[in-house]
């Protein structure tokens, strides 16, 4: 406990804590607290504090209750985790698609998906992305602070994006060598598989441990079901021929679901392997 410290000594304590790798919050309401409020990572003051203290602070409390700060920390960590889920799911899927398209240019005599298909796919798959903000966060993610780690995010993108591309190529093999699909049916099959994998990856990369140990929010589940419902309506509408797609057989859809199931299992196992390859990462 430090008592009767001067403004300069307050700065020395804050600098020592930050040098030790800590994130420092400082609370004060007087003129002498202004330098420390400015030096801390987060300066906290009150609406009844001196004007100098309020100007130096990052956060102004309207209630004299430290529970507000604790709730803010929890909400900030929840927002951070959900934002990271959005980034990991998006960039992993996009990187996998780039790998697939690059290979498809060498394997196929036609474009695997038209621009209208890519735009439509992004439109319907973004609905669950909007609901990630409402998702539940595991207790272990709320128990400790986490910093942005670009190297970790890049590593996850390469690792899980490659797994996503493997599922795409498995679908290619199914469509080309088993179904003997023509151009329109091929695009239809890959459109369905791409949509399903983009939905699945959201639920798989939303937590560190096994996905089944943490229930997603109702809004996220509802958004995913809405996406599937809109896609089903699309394939029953008169717009389908104009979009260059066709109605697939039930057997083809079932086979694609099996491929997506294998992708889910491989991704879940990949989370364990990724943690072992990068044990110092704060992520998956």
Backbone torsions as a table, in degrees:
resi	resn	phi	psi	omega
1	UNK	NA	130.0	175.6
2	UNK	-107.5	125.9	-178.1
3	UNK	-125.7	152.3	177.4
4	UNK	52.4	44.9	-180.0
5	UNK	-87.7	149.6	177.9
6	UNK	-83.4	165.3	175.9
7	UNK	-54.6	-39.0	179.0
8	UNK	-66.4	-37.6	179.2
9	UNK	-70.0	-33.8	174.6
10	UNK	-60.1	-41.8	178.1
11	UNK	-63.9	-38.0	179.6
12	UNK	-64.5	-39.9	178.6
13	UNK	-64.4	-45.2	-179.3
14	UNK	-63.3	-45.3	-179.7
15	UNK	-63.3	-37.6	179.4
16	UNK	-66.4	-40.9	178.6
17	UNK	-65.7	-43.6	179.9
18	UNK	-66.5	-36.3	177.4
19	UNK	-65.1	-26.2	177.2
20	UNK	-84.1	6.0	176.3
21	UNK	91.9	8.2	-179.0
22	UNK	-87.1	150.6	168.9
23	UNK	-94.2	121.7	-167.9
24	UNK	-109.1	129.2	169.1
25	UNK	-110.9	139.6	179.9
26	UNK	-129.5	136.1	-179.6
27	UNK	-117.8	131.6	178.7
28	UNK	-164.5	161.9	-177.7
29	UNK	-136.1	5.4	-177.2
30	UNK	-108.6	172.5	179.0
31	UNK	-63.1	-39.2	-178.8
32	UNK	-68.3	-15.9	179.5
33	UNK	-84.0	-12.2	-173.6
34	UNK	-57.6	-47.1	178.8
35	UNK	-59.7	-41.6	179.8
36	UNK	-68.0	-38.1	177.2
37	UNK	-60.8	-39.2	-179.7
38	UNK	-72.7	-34.7	-175.4
39	UNK	-78.3	-28.0	-177.5
40	UNK	-69.7	158.3	175.3
41	UNK	-61.4	-40.2	177.2
42	UNK	-133.6	116.4	175.4
43	UNK	-96.3	130.1	-175.4
44	UNK	-120.2	128.8	177.1
45	UNK	-138.2	-174.9	-175.5
46	UNK	-119.0	161.0	178.5
47	UNK	-69.0	-16.9	178.1
48	UNK	-97.4	5.2	-178.8
49	UNK	-74.7	172.6	176.9
50	UNK	-65.1	157.1	-177.0
51	UNK	-62.3	-37.3	179.8
52	UNK	-63.4	-42.4	179.4
53	UNK	-65.3	-41.0	179.7
54	UNK	-64.9	-37.9	179.3
55	UNK	-67.7	-34.1	-177.6
56	UNK	-80.7	-19.8	-174.4
57	UNK	-80.9	154.2	173.8
58	UNK	-90.3	-29.5	-176.4
59	UNK	-128.4	132.4	175.8
60	UNK	-113.0	118.7	178.9
61	UNK	-85.2	130.2	176.1
62	UNK	-90.6	-10.3	176.8
63	UNK	-126.5	143.1	176.6
64	UNK	-85.3	71.1	-175.8
65	UNK	-147.6	115.7	179.3
66	UNK	-68.8	-16.0	175.1
67	UNK	-60.9	-28.4	176.3
68	UNK	-61.8	-41.2	179.2
69	UNK	-65.4	-44.7	179.6
70	UNK	-61.5	-43.1	178.1
71	UNK	-64.1	-37.5	178.2
72	UNK	-65.1	-38.0	177.8
73	UNK	-64.0	-46.2	179.7
74	UNK	-61.9	-42.3	-179.3
75	UNK	-67.2	-36.8	177.7
76	UNK	-64.9	-41.8	178.2
77	UNK	-66.5	-37.4	177.5
78	UNK	-64.0	-43.2	178.4
79	UNK	-63.4	-41.0	180.0
80	UNK	-61.4	-48.1	-177.7
81	UNK	-63.1	-42.9	-179.8
82	UNK	-67.8	-35.1	176.1
83	UNK	-65.6	-41.2	177.8
84	UNK	-63.8	-38.3	176.7
85	UNK	-60.1	-44.3	179.0
86	UNK	-59.8	-46.8	-178.5
87	UNK	-63.9	-46.9	-177.6
88	UNK	-62.8	-44.0	-178.9
89	UNK	-65.7	-41.3	-176.2
90	UNK	-70.4	-51.5	-174.4
91	UNK	-72.9	-29.9	176.4
92	UNK	-65.2	-45.2	179.1
93	UNK	-64.6	-43.4	-178.5
94	UNK	-65.9	-40.9	178.6
95	UNK	-65.6	-40.9	176.9
96	UNK	-61.4	-40.3	178.5
97	UNK	-64.5	-38.0	178.6
98	UNK	-64.5	-41.9	176.7
99	UNK	-60.8	-41.6	-178.0
100	UNK	-66.8	-45.8	-179.1
101	UNK	-63.5	-38.2	178.4
102	UNK	-62.6	-42.1	177.1
103	UNK	-70.6	-35.3	-179.5
104	UNK	-63.7	-30.9	178.7
105	UNK	-63.1	-25.7	179.0
106	UNK	-91.1	-24.3	-172.6
107	UNK	-98.7	-30.1	-170.7
108	UNK	-110.9	146.1	176.3
109	UNK	-87.1	6.1	-179.8
110	UNK	-142.3	166.2	178.5
111	UNK	-73.7	126.0	-174.6
112	UNK	-65.9	-33.8	175.7
113	UNK	-139.0	135.6	176.6
114	UNK	-77.8	160.4	178.3
115	UNK	-55.1	-36.8	-179.9
116	UNK	-65.8	-32.9	177.7
117	UNK	-68.4	-40.6	179.4
118	UNK	-64.9	-43.2	179.0
119	UNK	-64.4	-42.6	179.4
120	UNK	-65.4	-40.4	179.0
121	UNK	-62.7	-43.6	178.6
122	UNK	-65.3	-36.4	-178.4
123	UNK	-64.9	-50.1	-175.8
124	UNK	-75.1	-32.1	-178.8
125	UNK	-78.0	-15.0	178.5
126	UNK	-78.3	-13.9	178.5
127	UNK	-60.2	-50.0	176.4
128	UNK	-64.3	-29.9	178.6
129	UNK	-60.0	-37.1	179.7
130	UNK	-65.5	-27.9	-177.1
131	UNK	-87.2	-4.4	179.3
132	UNK	-61.4	-30.7	-179.5
133	UNK	-61.0	-22.5	-179.0
134	UNK	-94.0	0.8	-170.0
135	UNK	-71.2	150.9	173.1
136	UNK	-71.9	151.0	179.1
137	UNK	-121.9	136.6	-178.4
138	UNK	-63.2	150.7	-177.5
139	UNK	-60.5	-36.2	-178.6
140	UNK	-67.1	-25.4	177.1
141	UNK	-76.5	-25.4	178.5
142	UNK	-88.2	-13.9	-173.3
143	UNK	-79.4	-18.7	-176.3
144	UNK	-143.2	151.8	177.0
145	UNK	-76.0	153.4	178.9
146	UNK	-134.8	136.2	178.7
147	UNK	-100.5	158.4	174.1
148	UNK	-64.9	136.0	178.8
149	UNK	-133.4	97.2	-176.1
150	UNK	-63.7	-37.0	179.8
151	UNK	-62.9	-40.6	177.3
152	UNK	-63.9	-44.6	-178.6
153	UNK	-63.5	-41.3	178.3
154	UNK	-64.8	-42.4	178.3
155	UNK	-62.0	-41.2	178.0
156	UNK	-65.5	-36.7	178.7
157	UNK	-61.6	-48.0	-180.0
158	UNK	-64.2	-43.6	-174.2
159	UNK	-68.4	-56.5	-175.6
160	UNK	-78.4	-25.2	173.1
161	UNK	-65.3	-36.6	177.0
162	UNK	-65.2	-40.6	177.2
163	UNK	-62.9	-40.5	177.3
164	UNK	-61.7	-40.8	178.6
165	UNK	-66.1	-34.2	176.9
166	UNK	-62.0	-39.1	176.8
167	UNK	-65.3	-37.2	177.5
168	UNK	-62.9	-44.6	-178.5
169	UNK	-69.4	-31.7	173.6
170	UNK	-63.4	-38.7	176.5
171	UNK	-66.4	-39.8	176.1
172	UNK	-56.8	-47.1	-179.1
173	UNK	-62.2	-40.7	178.2
174	UNK	-61.3	-45.8	-175.6
175	UNK	-72.7	-38.0	-173.7
176	UNK	-83.2	-41.6	-169.6
177	UNK	-105.7	-21.4	179.2
178	UNK	-100.8	-53.3	-177.6
179	UNK	-81.0	-26.0	-174.2
180	UNK	58.0	50.0	-173.5
181	UNK	-74.1	144.7	171.3
182	UNK	-80.0	-175.3	-173.7
183	UNK	-61.2	-45.3	-176.9
184	UNK	-67.2	-44.9	179.9
185	UNK	-67.5	-34.4	177.4
186	UNK	-62.1	-47.4	179.5
187	UNK	-62.8	-36.9	178.4
188	UNK	-64.5	-46.2	-178.9
189	UNK	-63.5	-42.7	-179.6
190	UNK	-71.5	-31.7	175.7
191	UNK	-60.7	-45.9	-179.6
192	UNK	-65.4	-45.2	-179.3
193	UNK	-64.0	-40.6	179.4
194	UNK	-63.5	-40.8	178.7
195	UNK	-63.8	-45.3	-177.7
196	UNK	-66.0	-41.0	179.9
197	UNK	-67.3	-34.9	178.0
198	UNK	-68.6	-31.8	175.1
199	UNK	-72.4	-42.7	-176.4
200	UNK	-64.7	-40.8	-174.1
201	UNK	-64.4	-28.6	177.8
202	UNK	-61.3	-44.0	-177.0
203	UNK	-76.9	-23.7	-177.9
204	UNK	-84.1	-33.0	-175.3
205	UNK	-100.3	16.5	-176.7
206	UNK	-87.2	-4.2	179.3
207	UNK	-152.2	163.2	-178.2
208	UNK	-69.1	-51.3	-173.5
209	UNK	-87.0	-160.8	178.6
210	UNK	-56.4	135.7	-173.2
211	UNK	-64.9	-30.8	-174.4
212	UNK	-75.2	-6.7	-179.3
213	UNK	-86.3	-4.7	179.6
214	UNK	-135.8	120.5	-178.9
215	UNK	-76.8	134.8	174.7
216	UNK	-72.5	164.5	179.3
217	UNK	-69.9	156.9	178.3
218	UNK	-62.2	-36.8	-179.8
219	UNK	-64.4	-38.8	179.4
220	UNK	-66.9	-43.3	177.4
221	UNK	-63.7	-42.5	-179.7
222	UNK	-64.2	-39.6	179.4
223	UNK	-65.4	-38.4	177.8
224	UNK	-66.2	-42.7	177.7
225	UNK	-65.3	-36.7	177.4
226	UNK	-63.7	-40.1	177.5
227	UNK	-61.2	-44.2	178.3
228	UNK	-64.8	-38.6	179.2
229	UNK	-65.3	-42.7	178.5
230	UNK	-64.8	-37.8	177.8
231	UNK	-65.8	-40.6	177.9
232	UNK	-62.7	-41.4	177.9
233	UNK	-65.1	-36.7	178.7
234	UNK	-61.2	-42.4	-178.6
235	UNK	-76.5	-3.9	174.2
236	UNK	-108.7	4.0	-175.0
237	UNK	-98.5	167.6	178.6
238	UNK	-77.1	-7.6	-179.3
239	UNK	-77.5	-16.2	-172.1
240	UNK	-58.3	-49.1	179.1
241	UNK	-61.4	-36.0	-179.7
242	UNK	-67.0	-26.2	178.5
243	UNK	-84.9	-4.2	-179.8
244	UNK	78.0	28.6	178.1
245	UNK	-121.6	168.9	-179.7
246	UNK	-139.6	166.8	179.1
247	UNK	-81.5	118.4	-179.4
248	UNK	-79.4	160.7	175.8
249	UNK	-74.6	159.6	178.8
250	UNK	-62.8	-35.0	179.8
251	UNK	-66.1	-38.3	178.8
252	UNK	-67.2	-43.5	179.2
253	UNK	-61.7	-41.8	178.9
254	UNK	-62.9	-40.7	179.0
255	UNK	-64.8	-39.0	178.4
256	UNK	-66.0	-39.2	177.5
257	UNK	-61.5	-38.3	177.4
258	UNK	-63.2	-43.0	178.1
259	UNK	-61.0	-44.3	179.6
260	UNK	-65.1	-36.4	175.4
261	UNK	-62.3	-42.1	175.9
262	UNK	-63.4	-37.8	176.2
263	UNK	-61.9	-40.7	179.2
264	UNK	-64.1	-44.2	179.6
265	UNK	-63.8	-43.1	-179.4
266	UNK	-66.0	-38.2	178.4
267	UNK	-67.3	-41.4	179.0
268	UNK	-63.4	-41.8	175.9
269	UNK	-68.1	-33.3	178.4
270	UNK	-63.9	-29.3	177.2
271	UNK	-62.6	-39.9	177.5
272	UNK	-66.3	-44.9	179.9
273	UNK	-64.8	-37.6	-179.0
274	UNK	-65.7	-38.6	177.8
275	UNK	-65.0	-36.3	-179.6
276	UNK	-73.7	-34.5	178.4
277	UNK	-71.7	-32.5	-177.5
278	UNK	-129.7	70.8	-173.9
279	UNK	-67.0	-19.6	-177.9
280	UNK	-91.8	-2.9	179.4
281	UNK	-72.0	148.4	178.3
282	UNK	-84.8	-1.7	-171.0
283	UNK	-97.0	-140.7	-169.7
284	UNK	-51.9	NA	NA
